[in-house]
């Protein structure tokens, strides 16, 4: 579902593609950094007593957990201890 008209989407894509590859990469990295900070803040709020290593494991699981089967993810998280 989208509420953006095809013309607006076309203009947005043209504006985005007019930027250099380096600019688009910086934009993507900035968005990832913002998402990471938001997730970390939410994780801290849900787990107020968690240590930094625990928070790192929870953040890793939240970002990448769907990419690995359960046992493999658990092994990776254990390796982060």
N, C-alpha and C positions, 0 to 999 in steps of 0.2 A: 504494500500500500504506500502511496506517495501523495503528498499534497502539493508537490512542486510541478509546475507546468513543464511540458517538454521543451519549450523555448527557454525558460529559465535554467533548466538543467543543461541545455546545450551551451548557453552563455557561461554558466559556472564552469563547465568542463573546459571550455576554450580559455577562460581566464587562468584556470589551474595549469593547463598544459602550456601556457605562454611563459610560465616560470621555468627557470633552469632546473636541471635534475638536482643540483645541490640545494636549491631553495625548497623543492618539494620534499627532499629528504629531511631537511631541517624542520619543516612543518610536521612531517610524520613523527619525527623524534620528539618534538614538542608535545604532540598529542599523546604519545605513549607516556611521556613523563607526567603529564597531567593525569592520565588515567591511573598510573601507578600511585601517584600521591592520593588520589581520591580513594582508591582501593585500600591503601595502607591506612588512611584515616578511618575508613569504615571498619577495617579489621581490628584496629586499636580500640575503637568504640565498642565492638562486640566482645573483645578479649582484653579488658583493661589491665589485667595482671600478667599478660604475656611478656616473655622476655624478647629481646631483639632477635635471637635465633629462631624462636617460635614464630614470630611475626614474619620473618623471611620465608620460613617453610610454608606458612599459610598463604602468603602472597604468591609464592611459586605455584602452589597447588591451584590457586584461584586463576592464575594466568595460563598455566600450561597443563593443568590436571586432565583436561579432556583429550589431550594428545597422547596420553600413555595409558595402557591397561592398568587396572587397579594395583596388581602386585608390583609392576614395574615402577609406578608412581611411589608406592610405599617404600620400595628399595631406594629410590632416589632421595626421598625425604629423609629416610634414615641416614643416608650418606651425608646429609647436610648437617647432622647433629655434631 
